[in-house]
């Protein structure tokens, strides 16, 4: 089953291919995306890596959390699913 990881504290210079390269030694990756600002196109400093296999994703978290990528110490954890069912507004 696929597992998505959140990768935070990315360098502004890290791109999708650099993110994929950093993680691919730990297993098959189906997607690696650095999130960018829709107005400026600049990195927002975080991204997501999706592994095809849970075990590979868990190994990547253990191996890469707190390590250096492009001059920054990255934070790696299992991504939390976003609840899109909640009601908006405050009243």
C-alpha positions in Angstrom: 0.0 0.0 0.0 1.4 3.5 -0.9 2.5 5.7 1.9 3.0 9.5 1.6 5.7 11.3 3.6 5.9 15.0 4.5 9.3 16.5 4.1 9.8 19.9 5.8 12.5 22.5 6.1 13.6 22.1 2.5 16.1 24.5 0.9 14.7 27.0 -1.6 17.0 25.3 -4.1 15.5 21.8 -3.7 13.3 20.7 -6.6 11.2 17.7 -7.4 14.1 15.7 -9.0 16.5 16.5 -6.1 13.8 15.4 -3.6 13.3 12.2 -5.5 17.1 11.5 -5.7 17.4 11.9 -1.9 14.7 9.3 -1.2 14.9 6.8 -4.0 17.7 4.8 -2.4 15.1 3.6 0.2 12.5 2.2 -2.2 10.2 2.7 -5.1 8.9 6.2 -5.3 5.6 6.9 -7.1 5.7 10.7 -6.6 8.1 13.4 -5.3 6.8 17.0 -5.2 8.1 20.2 -3.8 5.2 22.5 -3.1 5.5 25.9 -4.7 3.6 29.1 -4.1 1.0 29.5 -6.8 1.6 33.3 -7.2 5.4 33.4 -7.2 6.3 29.8 -8.2 8.9 29.8 -5.4 9.2 26.7 -3.1 7.2 26.9 0.1 9.9 24.9 1.9 8.2 21.6 2.1 7.1 18.7 -0.1 5.8 15.2 -0.3 7.3 11.8 -1.3 5.0 8.9 -1.9 6.5 5.4 -1.6 4.9 2.3 -3.2 5.6 0.3 -0.1 4.9 1.1 3.6 8.1 -0.6 4.8 10.3 1.4 2.4 8.6 4.6 3.6 9.2 3.8 7.2 12.8 3.0 6.5 13.2 6.4 4.7 11.7 8.2 7.7 14.2 6.5 10.0 17.1 7.1 7.7 16.5 10.7 6.6 14.7 12.6 9.4 17.2 15.1 10.7 19.7 14.7 7.9 21.1 17.4 5.6 19.6 18.0 2.1 20.9 20.9 0.1 22.4 22.6 3.2 19.3 22.3 5.3 18.3 19.8 8.1 15.1 18.2 6.9 12.2 16.9 8.9 10.6 13.7 7.5 7.4 12.2 8.9 4.3 10.3 7.7 1.9 12.8 6.1 -1.4 13.3 7.8 -4.5 13.1 5.6 -6.3 16.3 5.1 -9.9 16.2 6.2 -11.9 17.7 3.4 -15.3 17.0 4.9 -15.3 19.6 7.7 -17.6 22.5 7.5 -16.2 26.0 6.9 -17.0 29.2 8.5 -17.1 30.2 12.1 -20.8 30.6 12.9 
